[in-house]
Each structure stands twice: as C-alpha cells, then as structure tokens.
C-alpha cells in the first residue's frame, strides 16, 4: 500500500495530458512527412535495385526458353 491515497483526478488528468502530447507529436510527424518525406536509405535502395535486376534476369531466362526453377 502506498503512503498516500490515489487521487483519481490526478491520475486521469496525467493520462489525458500524456495522451494529448503523444497525439500532437504523431500529428506533427505526419505533417512533417507530408512536406519533407524521409530519405530512402542506401540499403533500401540497393535491395530494391537487386530485386528489379533479379526479376529482369528471370524474364530474360524465360524468353530464352529456360524455365525458372520456381515454375517446376
């Protein structure tokens, strides 16, 4: 047991204020992302490029008549 009795008003107001602060921070983040989108990292860019390359090479193999191992 606590030395002091719980004050429901203080607890609910604290929760309400914390929630309002978090909602405001989320709204600010959304607004910032709308005007200044985050930069794509080098790893993301590399993975995207590698995926496109694999798809392109796979299509070339299919055109040559070599079936892909996934089709088997």
N, CA, C and O atoms as a Tripos MOL2 file, in Angstrom:
@<TRIPOS>MOLECULE
protein
  288   287    72     0     0
PROTEIN
NO_CHARGES

@<TRIPOS>ATOM
      1 N           0.8300   -1.1970    0.0000 N.3       1 UNK1
      2 CA          0.0000    0.0000    0.0000 C.3       1 UNK1
      3 C           0.8630    1.2450    0.0000 C.2       1 UNK1
      4 O           1.9540    1.2840    0.5700 O.2       1 UNK1
      5 N           0.3490    2.2280   -0.6400 N.am      2 UNK2
      6 CA          1.0460    3.4950   -0.7350 C.3       2 UNK2
      7 C           0.7690    4.3330    0.5120 C.2       2 UNK2
      8 O          -0.2370    4.1530    1.1980 O.2       2 UNK2
      9 N           1.6830    5.2450    0.7770 N.am      3 UNK3
     10 CA          1.5070    6.1510    1.9000 C.3       3 UNK3
     11 C           0.3570    7.1180    1.6500 C.2       3 UNK3
     12 O          -0.3560    7.5090    2.5740 O.2       3 UNK3
     13 N           0.1900    7.4940    0.3940 N.am      4 UNK4
     14 CA         -0.8440    8.4470    0.0350 C.3       4 UNK4
     15 C          -1.9450    7.7420   -0.7340 C.2       4 UNK4
     16 O          -1.6660    6.8550   -1.5420 O.2       4 UNK4
     17 N          -3.1820    8.1200   -0.4960 N.am      5 UNK5
     18 CA         -4.2670    7.5090   -1.2700 C.3       5 UNK5
     19 C          -4.1980    8.0030   -2.7250 C.2       5 UNK5
     20 O          -3.7760    9.1280   -2.9930 O.2       5 UNK5
     21 N          -4.6180    7.1460   -3.6400 N.am      6 UNK6
     22 CA         -4.6190    7.5260   -5.0460 C.3       6 UNK6
     23 C          -5.6430    8.6170   -5.2800 C.2       6 UNK6
     24 O          -6.7680    8.5590   -4.7830 O.2       6 UNK6
     25 N          -5.2380    9.5930   -6.0300 N.am      7 UNK7
     26 CA         -6.1520   10.6590   -6.4120 C.3       7 UNK7
     27 C          -6.5480   10.4020   -7.8580 C.2       7 UNK7
     28 O          -5.7530   10.6180   -8.7720 O.2       7 UNK7
     29 N          -7.7720    9.9410   -8.0640 N.am      8 UNK8
     30 CA         -8.2280    9.5740   -9.4010 C.3       8 UNK8
     31 C          -8.1650   10.7460  -10.3700 C.2       8 UNK8
     32 O          -7.8440   10.5650  -11.5450 O.2       8 UNK8
     33 N          -8.4640   11.9260   -9.8920 N.am      9 UNK9
     34 CA         -8.4350   13.0870  -10.7700 C.3       9 UNK9
     35 C          -7.0250   13.3270  -11.2990 C.2       9 UNK9
     36 O          -6.8460   13.5810  -12.4900 O.2       9 UNK9
     37 N          -6.0370   13.2510  -10.4360 N.am     10 UNK10
     38 CA         -4.6530   13.4730  -10.8550 C.3      10 UNK10
     39 C          -4.2270   12.3920  -11.8390 C.2      10 UNK10
     40 O          -3.5780   12.6890  -12.8420 O.2      10 UNK10
     41 N          -4.5840   11.1470  -11.5630 N.am     11 UNK11
     42 CA         -4.2180   10.0560  -12.4680 C.3      11 UNK11
     43 C          -4.8600   10.2200  -13.8390 C.2      11 UNK11
     44 O          -4.1840   10.0820  -14.8580 O.2      11 UNK11
     45 N          -6.1510   10.5140  -13.8750 N.am     12 UNK12
     46 CA         -6.8240   10.6380  -15.1700 C.3      12 UNK12
     47 C          -6.3420   11.8730  -15.9220 C.2      12 UNK12
     48 O          -6.2040   11.8260  -17.1450 O.2      12 UNK12
     49 N          -6.0860   12.9620  -15.2320 N.am     13 UNK13
     50 CA         -5.5750   14.1620  -15.9140 C.3      13 UNK13
     51 C          -4.1660   13.9220  -16.4610 C.2      13 UNK13
     52 O          -3.8340   14.3690  -17.5590 O.2      13 UNK13
     53 N          -3.3430   13.2120  -15.6860 N.am     14 UNK14
     54 CA         -1.9870   12.8970  -16.1570 C.3      14 UNK14
     55 C          -2.0630   12.0410  -17.4150 C.2      14 UNK14
     56 O          -1.3490   12.2940  -18.3860 O.2      14 UNK14
     57 N          -2.9250   11.0310  -17.3990 N.am     15 UNK15
     58 CA         -3.0900   10.1760  -18.5760 C.3      15 UNK15
     59 C          -3.6110   10.9730  -19.7650 C.2      15 UNK15
     60 O          -3.1520   10.7810  -20.8910 O.2      15 UNK15
     61 N          -4.5660   11.8650  -19.5220 N.am     16 UNK16
     62 CA         -5.1350   12.6650  -20.5990 C.3      16 UNK16
     63 C          -4.0740   13.5800  -21.2110 C.2      16 UNK16
     64 O          -3.9920   13.7040  -22.4330 O.2      16 UNK16
     65 N          -3.2680   14.2160  -20.3720 N.am     17 UNK17
     66 CA         -2.2140   15.1040  -20.8680 C.3      17 UNK17
     67 C          -1.1510   14.3360  -21.6500 C.2      17 UNK17
     68 O          -0.6990   14.7910  -22.7000 O.2      17 UNK17
     69 N          -0.7510   13.1650  -21.1340 N.am     18 UNK18
     70 CA          0.2380   12.3540  -21.8430 C.3      18 UNK18
     71 C          -0.2940   11.9050  -23.2000 C.2      18 UNK18
     72 O           0.4290   11.9170  -24.1970 O.2      18 UNK18
     73 N          -1.5640   11.5090  -23.2280 N.am     19 UNK19
     74 CA         -2.1730   11.0830  -24.4910 C.3      19 UNK19
     75 C          -2.2430   12.2570  -25.4660 C.2      19 UNK19
     76 O          -1.9570   12.0930  -26.6510 O.2      19 UNK19
     77 N          -2.6160   13.4200  -24.9840 N.am     20 UNK20
     78 CA         -2.6960   14.5940  -25.8530 C.3      20 UNK20
     79 C          -1.3110   14.9410  -26.4150 C.2      20 UNK20
     80 O          -1.1920   15.3010  -27.5860 O.2      20 UNK20
     81 N          -0.2780   14.8370  -25.5940 N.am     21 UNK21
     82 CA          1.0860   15.1130  -26.0660 C.3      21 UNK21
     83 C           1.5040   14.1160  -27.1430 C.2      21 UNK21
     84 O           2.0940   14.4970  -28.1530 O.2      21 UNK21
     85 N           1.1940   12.8330  -26.9240 N.am     22 UNK22
     86 CA          1.5510   11.8130  -27.9180 C.3      22 UNK22
     87 C           0.7870   12.0220  -29.2190 C.2      22 UNK22
     88 O           1.3540   11.8670  -30.3000 O.2      22 UNK22
     89 N          -0.4950   12.3730  -29.1260 N.am     23 UNK23
     90 CA         -1.2950   12.6210  -30.3300 C.3      23 UNK23
     91 C          -0.7510   13.8310  -31.0900 C.2      23 UNK23
     92 O          -0.7060   13.8220  -32.3200 O.2      23 UNK23
     93 N          -0.3410   14.8650  -30.3650 N.am     24 UNK24
     94 CA          0.2210   16.0490  -31.0140 C.3      24 UNK24
     95 C           1.5410   15.7240  -31.7020 C.2      24 UNK24
     96 O           1.7980   16.1860  -32.8140 O.2      24 UNK24
     97 N           2.3770   14.9290  -31.0380 N.am     25 UNK25
     98 CA          3.6570   14.5340  -31.6350 C.3      25 UNK25
     99 C           3.4180   13.7070  -32.9010 C.2      25 UNK25
    100 O           4.1210   13.8900  -33.8950 O.2      25 UNK25
    101 N           2.4420   12.8070  -32.8780 N.am     26 UNK26
    102 CA          2.1330   11.9960  -34.0540 C.3      26 UNK26
    103 C           1.6150   12.8750  -35.1890 C.2      26 UNK26
    104 O           1.9790   12.6740  -36.3480 O.2      26 UNK26
    105 N           0.7710   13.8430  -34.8610 N.am     27 UNK27
    106 CA          0.2530   14.7540  -35.8850 C.3      27 UNK27
    107 C           1.3890   15.5730  -36.4980 C.2      27 UNK27
    108 O           1.4160   15.7860  -37.7100 O.2      27 UNK27
    109 N           2.3140   16.0270  -35.6780 N.am     28 UNK28
    110 CA          3.4590   16.7860  -36.1790 C.3      28 UNK28
    111 C           4.3280   15.9290  -37.0910 C.2      28 UNK28
    112 O           4.8150   16.4080  -38.1160 O.2      28 UNK28
    113 N           4.5250   14.6670  -36.7240 N.am     29 UNK29
    114 CA          5.3100   13.7510  -37.5680 C.3      29 UNK29
    115 C           4.6410   13.5400  -38.9160 C.2      29 UNK29
    116 O           5.3050   13.5570  -39.9530 O.2      29 UNK29
    117 N           3.3160   13.3400  -38.9050 N.am     30 UNK30
    118 CA          2.5950   13.1570  -40.1650 C.3      30 UNK30
    119 C           2.7080   14.3990  -41.0500 C.2      30 UNK30
    120 O           2.8960   14.2980  -42.2620 O.2      30 UNK30
    121 N           2.5910   15.5570  -40.4310 N.am     31 UNK31
    122 CA          2.6890   16.8000  -41.1840 C.3      31 UNK31
    123 C           4.0880   16.9760  -41.7720 C.2      31 UNK31
    124 O           4.2370   17.3790  -42.9250 O.2      31 UNK31
    125 N           5.1030   16.6740  -40.9790 N.am     32 UNK32
    126 CA          6.4860   16.7890  -41.4590 C.3      32 UNK32
    127 C           6.7390   15.8160  -42.6070 C.2      32 UNK32
    128 O           7.4080   16.1690  -43.5780 O.2      32 UNK32
    129 N           6.2160   14.6030  -42.5090 N.am     33 UNK33
    130 CA          6.4050   13.6070  -43.5720 C.3      33 UNK33
    131 C           5.6710   13.9980  -44.8470 C.2      33 UNK33
    132 O           6.0940   13.6370  -45.9450 O.2      33 UNK33
    133 N           4.5690   14.7370  -44.7050 N.am     34 UNK34
    134 CA          3.8250   15.1530  -45.8900 C.3      34 UNK34
    135 C           4.6280   16.1680  -46.7020 C.2      34 UNK34
    136 O           4.5800   16.1500  -47.9320 O.2      34 UNK34
    137 N           5.3570   17.0400  -46.0350 N.am     35 UNK35
    138 CA          6.1020   18.0750  -46.7430 C.3      35 UNK35
    139 C           7.5590   17.6920  -46.9940 C.2      35 UNK35
    140 O           8.1330   18.0590  -48.0190 O.2      35 UNK35
    141 N           8.1480   16.9600  -46.0660 N.am     36 UNK36
    142 CA          9.5450   16.5430  -46.2040 C.3      36 UNK36
    143 C           9.6320   15.0410  -46.0070 C.2      36 UNK36
    144 O           9.9500   14.5840  -44.9090 O.2      36 UNK36
    145 N           9.3550   14.2570  -47.0550 N.am     37 UNK37
    146 CA          9.4050   12.7980  -46.8730 C.3      37 UNK37
    147 C          10.8050   12.3430  -46.4680 C.2      37 UNK37
    148 O          11.8070   12.9420  -46.8570 O.2      37 UNK37
    149 N          10.8480   11.2920  -45.6960 N.am     38 UNK38
    150 CA         12.1350   10.7620  -45.2280 C.3      38 UNK38
    151 C          12.9460   10.2520  -46.4080 C.2      38 UNK38
    152 O          12.4010    9.7260  -47.3780 O.2      38 UNK38
    153 N          14.2420   10.4180  -46.3060 N.am     39 UNK39
    154 CA         15.1250    9.9430  -47.3780 C.3      39 UNK39
    155 C          15.2310    8.4230  -47.3150 C.2      39 UNK39
    156 O          15.2950    7.8320  -46.2370 O.2      39 UNK39
    157 N          15.2490    7.8130  -48.4780 N.am     40 UNK40
    158 CA         15.3780    6.3620  -48.5620 C.3      40 UNK40
    159 C          16.8340    6.0060  -48.2790 C.2      40 UNK40
    160 O          17.7550    6.6160  -48.8220 O.2      40 UNK40
    161 N          17.0220    5.0160  -47.4250 N.am     41 UNK41
    162 CA         18.3850    4.6340  -47.0640 C.3      41 UNK41
    163 C          19.0730    3.9160  -48.2230 C.2      41 UNK41
    164 O          18.4240    3.4120  -49.1400 O.2      41 UNK41
    165 N          20.3690    3.8850  -48.1560 N.am     42 UNK42
    166 CA         21.1720    3.2420  -49.1990 C.3      42 UNK42
    167 C          20.8770    1.7400  -49.2600 C.2      42 UNK42
    168 O          20.8620    1.1590  -50.3450 O.2      42 UNK42
    169 N          20.6460    1.1170  -48.1170 N.am     43 UNK43
    170 CA         20.3360   -0.3260  -48.0830 C.3      43 UNK43
    171 C          19.0030   -0.5870  -48.7890 C.2      43 UNK43
    172 O          18.8910   -1.5140  -49.5900 O.2      43 UNK43
    173 N          17.9900    0.2400  -48.4840 N.am     44 UNK44
    174 CA         16.6920    0.0670  -49.1380 C.3      44 UNK44
    175 C          16.8130    0.2310  -50.6510 C.2      44 UNK44
    176 O          16.2310   -0.5330  -51.4200 O.2      44 UNK44
    177 N          17.5670    1.2260  -51.0550 N.am     45 UNK45
    178 CA         17.7530    1.4790  -52.4880 C.3      45 UNK45
    179 C          18.4610    0.2990  -53.1590 C.2      45 UNK45
    180 O          18.0920   -0.1070  -54.2610 O.2      45 UNK45
    181 N          19.4790   -0.2460  -52.4890 N.am     46 UNK46
    182 CA         20.2120   -1.3870  -53.0330 C.3      46 UNK46
    183 C          19.3550   -2.6310  -53.1350 C.2      46 UNK46
    184 O          19.4250   -3.3510  -54.1310 O.2      46 UNK46
    185 N          18.5410   -2.8960  -52.1120 N.am     47 UNK47
    186 CA         17.6590   -4.0650  -52.1540 C.3      47 UNK47
    187 C          16.6240   -3.9370  -53.2690 C.2      47 UNK47
    188 O          16.3110   -4.9070  -53.9590 O.2      47 UNK47
    189 N          16.1060   -2.7410  -53.4310 N.am     48 UNK48
    190 CA         15.1270   -2.5120  -54.4960 C.3      48 UNK48
    191 C          15.7560   -2.7590  -55.8630 C.2      48 UNK48
    192 O          15.1560   -3.4020  -56.7240 O.2      48 UNK48
    193 N          16.9510   -2.2530  -56.0520 N.am     49 UNK49
    194 CA         17.6610   -2.4210  -57.3240 C.3      49 UNK49
    195 C          17.9650   -3.9050  -57.5740 C.2      49 UNK49
    196 O          17.8020   -4.3930  -58.6930 O.2      49 UNK49
    197 N          18.4020   -4.6140  -56.5400 N.am     50 UNK50
    198 CA         18.7090   -6.0410  -56.6800 C.3      50 UNK50
    199 C          17.4490   -6.8220  -57.0370 C.2      50 UNK50
    200 O          17.5020   -7.7300  -57.8670 O.2      50 UNK50
    201 N          16.3240   -6.4840  -56.4260 N.am     51 UNK51
    202 CA         15.0690   -7.1660  -56.7480 C.3      51 UNK51
    203 C          14.6470   -6.9480  -58.1830 C.2      51 UNK51
    204 O          14.2290   -7.8860  -58.8610 O.2      51 UNK51
    205 N          14.7550   -5.6980  -58.6580 N.am     52 UNK52
    206 CA         14.4040   -5.4100  -60.0500 C.3      52 UNK52
    207 C          15.3130   -6.1640  -61.0120 C.2      52 UNK52
    208 O          14.8570   -6.6880  -62.0280 O.2      52 UNK52
    209 N          16.6050   -6.2140  -60.6840 N.am     53 UNK53
    210 CA         17.5630   -6.9260  -61.5300 C.3      53 UNK53
    211 C          17.2170   -8.4100  -61.6020 C.2      53 UNK53
    212 O          17.2630   -9.0040  -62.6790 O.2      53 UNK53
    213 N          16.8740   -9.0100  -60.4680 N.am     54 UNK54
    214 CA         16.5290  -10.4340  -60.4520 C.3      54 UNK54
    215 C          15.2870  -10.7020  -61.2990 C.2      54 UNK54
    216 O          15.2330  -11.6890  -62.0330 O.2      54 UNK54
    217 N          14.2950   -9.8280  -61.1980 N.am     55 UNK55
    218 CA         13.0780  -10.0110  -61.9940 C.3      55 UNK55
    219 C          13.3960   -9.8920  -63.4790 C.2      55 UNK55
    220 O          12.9270  -10.6950  -64.2860 O.2      55 UNK55
    221 N          14.1990   -8.8830  -63.8380 N.am     56 UNK56
    222 CA         14.5490   -8.6830  -65.2430 C.3      56 UNK56
    223 C          15.3200   -9.8810  -65.8000 C.2      56 UNK56
    224 O          15.0440  -10.3400  -66.9080 O.2      56 UNK56
    225 N          16.2900  -10.3890  -65.0250 N.am     57 UNK57
    226 CA         17.0610  -11.5490  -65.4800 C.3      57 UNK57
    227 C          16.1860  -12.7930  -65.5750 C.2      57 UNK57
    228 O          16.3580  -13.6090  -66.4820 O.2      57 UNK57
    229 N          15.2480  -12.9410  -64.6410 N.am     58 UNK58
    230 CA         14.3290  -14.0690  -64.6980 C.3      58 UNK58
    231 C          13.4620  -14.0340  -65.9380 C.2      58 UNK58
    232 O          13.2190  -15.0680  -66.5600 O.2      58 UNK58
    233 N          12.9950  -12.8520  -66.3010 N.am     59 UNK59
    234 CA         12.1870  -12.7240  -67.5250 C.3      59 UNK59
    235 C          13.0060  -13.0310  -68.7720 C.2      59 UNK59
    236 O          12.5080  -13.6440  -69.7160 O.2      59 UNK59
    237 N          14.2660  -12.6010  -68.7690 N.am     60 UNK60
    238 CA         15.1330  -12.9150  -69.9110 C.3      60 UNK60
    239 C          15.3280  -14.4180  -70.0460 C.2      60 UNK60
    240 O          15.3050  -14.9490  -71.1570 O.2      60 UNK60
    241 N          15.5200  -15.1100  -68.9250 N.am     61 UNK61
    242 CA         15.6760  -16.5700  -68.9760 C.3      61 UNK61
    243 C          14.4180  -17.2380  -69.5020 C.2      61 UNK61
    244 O          14.5000  -18.1890  -70.2790 O.2      61 UNK61
    245 N          13.2610  -16.7550  -69.0890 N.am     62 UNK62
    246 CA         12.0120  -17.3410  -69.5690 C.3      62 UNK62
    247 C          11.8540  -17.1350  -71.0710 C.2      62 UNK62
    248 O          11.3640  -18.0220  -71.7700 O.2      62 UNK62
    249 N          12.2630  -15.9730  -71.5690 N.am     63 UNK63
    250 CA         12.1530  -15.7130  -73.0080 C.3      63 UNK63
    251 C          13.0740  -16.6320  -73.8100 C.2      63 UNK63
    252 O          12.7660  -16.9950  -74.9440 O.2      63 UNK63
    253 N          14.1990  -17.0010  -73.2140 N.am     64 UNK64
    254 CA         15.1320  -17.9060  -73.9030 C.3      64 UNK64
    255 C          14.6180  -19.3380  -73.9250 C.2      64 UNK64
    256 O          15.1140  -20.1640  -74.6910 O.2      64 UNK64
    257 N          13.6430  -19.6350  -73.1020 N.am     65 UNK65
    258 CA         13.1070  -20.9800  -73.0660 C.3      65 UNK65
    259 C          13.5990  -21.7860  -71.8830 C.2      65 UNK65
    260 O          13.2270  -22.9500  -71.7310 O.2      65 UNK65
    261 N          14.4290  -21.1890  -71.0410 N.am     66 UNK66
    262 CA         14.8860  -21.8940  -69.8380 C.3      66 UNK66
    263 C          13.8500  -21.6560  -68.7400 C.2      66 UNK66
    264 O          13.7220  -20.5340  -68.2500 O.2      66 UNK66
    265 N          13.1160  -22.6860  -68.3510 N.am     67 UNK67
    266 CA         12.0990  -22.4810  -67.3150 C.3      67 UNK67
    267 C          12.7590  -22.1610  -65.9760 C.2      67 UNK67
    268 O          13.8340  -22.6660  -65.6510 O.2      67 UNK67
    269 N          12.0990  -21.3300  -65.2320 N.am     68 UNK68
    270 CA         12.6400  -20.9710  -63.9260 C.3      68 UNK68
    271 C          12.4600  -22.1330  -62.9610 C.2      68 UNK68
    272 O          11.4980  -22.8900  -63.0920 O.2      68 UNK68
    273 N          13.3620  -22.2970  -61.9930 N.am     69 UNK69
    274 CA         13.2290  -23.3970  -61.0210 C.3      69 UNK69
    275 C          11.9450  -23.2800  -60.2070 C.2      69 UNK69
    276 O          11.4210  -24.2900  -59.7370 O.2      69 UNK69
    277 N          11.4340  -22.0730  -60.0330 N.am     70 UNK70
    278 CA         10.2100  -21.9020  -59.2430 C.3      70 UNK70
    279 C           8.9950  -22.4490  -59.9830 C.2      70 UNK70
    280 O           8.0130  -22.8400  -59.3530 O.2      70 UNK70
    281 N           9.0500  -22.4800  -61.3120 N.am     71 UNK71
    282 CA          7.9100  -22.9640  -62.1030 C.3      71 UNK71
    283 C           7.8160  -24.4860  -62.0870 C.2      71 UNK71
    284 O           6.7760  -25.0400  -62.4420 O.2      71 UNK71
    285 N           8.8740  -25.1640  -61.6840 N.am     72 UNK72
    286 CA          8.8950  -26.6320  -61.7000 C.3      72 UNK72
    287 C           8.1000  -27.2320  -60.5680 C.2      72 UNK72
    288 O           8.0240  -28.4550  -60.4480 O.2      72 UNK72
@<TRIPOS>BOND
     1     1     2 1
     2     2     3 1
     3     3     4 2
     4     3     5 am
     5     5     6 1
     6     6     7 1
     7     7     8 2
     8     7     9 am
     9     9    10 1
    10    10    11 1
    11    11    12 2
    12    11    13 am
    13    13    14 1
    14    14    15 1
    15    15    16 2
    16    15    17 am
    17    17    18 1
    18    18    19 1
    19    19    20 2
    20    19    21 am
    21    21    22 1
    22    22    23 1
    23    23    24 2
    24    23    25 am
    25    25    26 1
    26    26    27 1
    27    27    28 2
    28    27    29 am
    29    29    30 1
    30    30    31 1
    31    31    32 2
    32    31    33 am
    33    33    34 1
    34    34    35 1
    35    35    36 2
    36    35    37 am
    37    37    38 1
    38    38    39 1
    39    39    40 2
    40    39    41 am
    41    41    42 1
    42    42    43 1
    43    43    44 2
    44    43    45 am
    45    45    46 1
    46    46    47 1
    47    47    48 2
    48    47    49 am
    49    49    50 1
    50    50    51 1
    51    51    52 2
    52    51    53 am
    53    53    54 1
    54    54    55 1
    55    55    56 2
    56    55    57 am
    57    57    58 1
    58    58    59 1
    59    59    60 2
    60    59    61 am
    61    61    62 1
    62    62    63 1
    63    63    64 2
    64    63    65 am
    65    65    66 1
    66    66    67 1
    67    67    68 2
    68    67    69 am
    69    69    70 1
    70    70    71 1
    71    71    72 2
    72    71    73 am
    73    73    74 1
    74    74    75 1
    75    75    76 2
    76    75    77 am
    77    77    78 1
    78    78    79 1
    79    79    80 2
    80    79    81 am
    81    81    82 1
    82    82    83 1
    83    83    84 2
    84    83    85 am
    85    85    86 1
    86    86    87 1
    87    87    88 2
    88    87    89 am
    89    89    90 1
    90    90    91 1
    91    91    92 2
    92    91    93 am
    93    93    94 1
    94    94    95 1
    95    95    96 2
    96    95    97 am
    97    97    98 1
    98    98    99 1
    99    99   100 2
   100    99   101 am
   101   101   102 1
   102   102   103 1
   103   103   104 2
   104   103   105 am
   105   105   106 1
   106   106   107 1
   107   107   108 2
   108   107   109 am
   109   109   110 1
   110   110   111 1
   111   111   112 2
   112   111   113 am
   113   113   114 1
   114   114   115 1
   115   115   116 2
   116   115   117 am
   117   117   118 1
   118   118   119 1
   119   119   120 2
   120   119   121 am
   121   121   122 1
   122   122   123 1
   123   123   124 2
   124   123   125 am
   125   125   126 1
   126   126   127 1
   127   127   128 2
   128   127   129 am
   129   129   130 1
   130   130   131 1
   131   131   132 2
   132   131   133 am
   133   133   134 1
   134   134   135 1
   135   135   136 2
   136   135   137 am
   137   137   138 1
   138   138   139 1
   139   139   140 2
   140   139   141 am
   141   141   142 1
   142   142   143 1
   143   143   144 2
   144   143   145 am
   145   145   146 1
   146   146   147 1
   147   147   148 2
   148   147   149 am
   149   149   150 1
   150   150   151 1
   151   151   152 2
   152   151   153 am
   153   153   154 1
   154   154   155 1
   155   155   156 2
   156   155   157 am
   157   157   158 1
   158   158   159 1
   159   159   160 2
   160   159   161 am
   161   161   162 1
   162   162   163 1
   163   163   164 2
   164   163   165 am
   165   165   166 1
   166   166   167 1
   167   167   168 2
   168   167   169 am
   169   169   170 1
   170   170   171 1
   171   171   172 2
   172   171   173 am
   173   173   174 1
   174   174   175 1
   175   175   176 2
   176   175   177 am
   177   177   178 1
   178   178   179 1
   179   179   180 2
   180   179   181 am
   181   181   182 1
   182   182   183 1
   183   183   184 2
   184   183   185 am
   185   185   186 1
   186   186   187 1
   187   187   188 2
   188   187   189 am
   189   189   190 1
   190   190   191 1
   191   191   192 2
   192   191   193 am
   193   193   194 1
   194   194   195 1
   195   195   196 2
   196   195   197 am
   197   197   198 1
   198   198   199 1
   199   199   200 2
   200   199   201 am
   201   201   202 1
   202   202   203 1
   203   203   204 2
   204   203   205 am
   205   205   206 1
   206   206   207 1
   207   207   208 2
   208   207   209 am
   209   209   210 1
   210   210   211 1
   211   211   212 2
   212   211   213 am
   213   213   214 1
   214   214   215 1
   215   215   216 2
   216   215   217 am
   217   217   218 1
   218   218   219 1
   219   219   220 2
   220   219   221 am
   221   221   222 1
   222   222   223 1
   223   223   224 2
   224   223   225 am
   225   225   226 1
   226   226   227 1
   227   227   228 2
   228   227   229 am
   229   229   230 1
   230   230   231 1
   231   231   232 2
   232   231   233 am
   233   233   234 1
   234   234   235 1
   235   235   236 2
   236   235   237 am
   237   237   238 1
   238   238   239 1
   239   239   240 2
   240   239   241 am
   241   241   242 1
   242   242   243 1
   243   243   244 2
   244   243   245 am
   245   245   246 1
   246   246   247 1
   247   247   248 2
   248   247   249 am
   249   249   250 1
   250   250   251 1
   251   251   252 2
   252   251   253 am
   253   253   254 1
   254   254   255 1
   255   255   256 2
   256   255   257 am
   257   257   258 1
   258   258   259 1
   259   259   260 2
   260   259   261 am
   261   261   262 1
   262   262   263 1
   263   263   264 2
   264   263   265 am
   265   265   266 1
   266   266   267 1
   267   267   268 2
   268   267   269 am
   269   269   270 1
   270   270   271 1
   271   271   272 2
   272   271   273 am
   273   273   274 1
   274   274   275 1
   275   275   276 2
   276   275   277 am
   277   277   278 1
   278   278   279 1
   279   279   280 2
   280   279   281 am
   281   281   282 1
   282   282   283 1
   283   283   284 2
   284   283   285 am
   285   285   286 1
   286   286   287 1
   287   287   288 2
@<TRIPOS>SUBSTRUCTURE
     1 UNK1         2 RESIDUE 1 A UNK
     2 UNK2         6 RESIDUE 1 A UNK
     3 UNK3        10 RESIDUE 1 A UNK
     4 UNK4        14 RESIDUE 1 A UNK
     5 UNK5        18 RESIDUE 1 A UNK
     6 UNK6        22 RESIDUE 1 A UNK
     7 UNK7        26 RESIDUE 1 A UNK
     8 UNK8        30 RESIDUE 1 A UNK
     9 UNK9        34 RESIDUE 1 A UNK
    10 UNK10       38 RESIDUE 1 A UNK
    11 UNK11       42 RESIDUE 1 A UNK
    12 UNK12       46 RESIDUE 1 A UNK
    13 UNK13       50 RESIDUE 1 A UNK
    14 UNK14       54 RESIDUE 1 A UNK
    15 UNK15       58 RESIDUE 1 A UNK
    16 UNK16       62 RESIDUE 1 A UNK
    17 UNK17       66 RESIDUE 1 A UNK
    18 UNK18       70 RESIDUE 1 A UNK
    19 UNK19       74 RESIDUE 1 A UNK
    20 UNK20       78 RESIDUE 1 A UNK
    21 UNK21       82 RESIDUE 1 A UNK
    22 UNK22       86 RESIDUE 1 A UNK
    23 UNK23       90 RESIDUE 1 A UNK
    24 UNK24       94 RESIDUE 1 A UNK
    25 UNK25       98 RESIDUE 1 A UNK
    26 UNK26      102 RESIDUE 1 A UNK
    27 UNK27      106 RESIDUE 1 A UNK
    28 UNK28      110 RESIDUE 1 A UNK
    29 UNK29      114 RESIDUE 1 A UNK
    30 UNK30      118 RESIDUE 1 A UNK
    31 UNK31      122 RESIDUE 1 A UNK
    32 UNK32      126 RESIDUE 1 A UNK
    33 UNK33      130 RESIDUE 1 A UNK
    34 UNK34      134 RESIDUE 1 A UNK
    35 UNK35      138 RESIDUE 1 A UNK
    36 UNK36      142 RESIDUE 1 A UNK
    37 UNK37      146 RESIDUE 1 A UNK
    38 UNK38      150 RESIDUE 1 A UNK
    39 UNK39      154 RESIDUE 1 A UNK
    40 UNK40      158 RESIDUE 1 A UNK
    41 UNK41      162 RESIDUE 1 A UNK
    42 UNK42      166 RESIDUE 1 A UNK
    43 UNK43      170 RESIDUE 1 A UNK
    44 UNK44      174 RESIDUE 1 A UNK
    45 UNK45      178 RESIDUE 1 A UNK
    46 UNK46      182 RESIDUE 1 A UNK
    47 UNK47      186 RESIDUE 1 A UNK
    48 UNK48      190 RESIDUE 1 A UNK
    49 UNK49      194 RESIDUE 1 A UNK
    50 UNK50      198 RESIDUE 1 A UNK
    51 UNK51      202 RESIDUE 1 A UNK
    52 UNK52      206 RESIDUE 1 A UNK
    53 UNK53      210 RESIDUE 1 A UNK
    54 UNK54      214 RESIDUE 1 A UNK
    55 UNK55      218 RESIDUE 1 A UNK
    56 UNK56      222 RESIDUE 1 A UNK
    57 UNK57      226 RESIDUE 1 A UNK
    58 UNK58      230 RESIDUE 1 A UNK
    59 UNK59      234 RESIDUE 1 A UNK
    60 UNK60      238 RESIDUE 1 A UNK
    61 UNK61      242 RESIDUE 1 A UNK
    62 UNK62      246 RESIDUE 1 A UNK
    63 UNK63      250 RESIDUE 1 A UNK
    64 UNK64      254 RESIDUE 1 A UNK
    65 UNK65      258 RESIDUE 1 A UNK
    66 UNK66      262 RESIDUE 1 A UNK
    67 UNK67      266 RESIDUE 1 A UNK
    68 UNK68      270 RESIDUE 1 A UNK
    69 UNK69      274 RESIDUE 1 A UNK
    70 UNK70      278 RESIDUE 1 A UNK
    71 UNK71      282 RESIDUE 1 A UNK
    72 UNK72      286 RESIDUE 1 A UNK
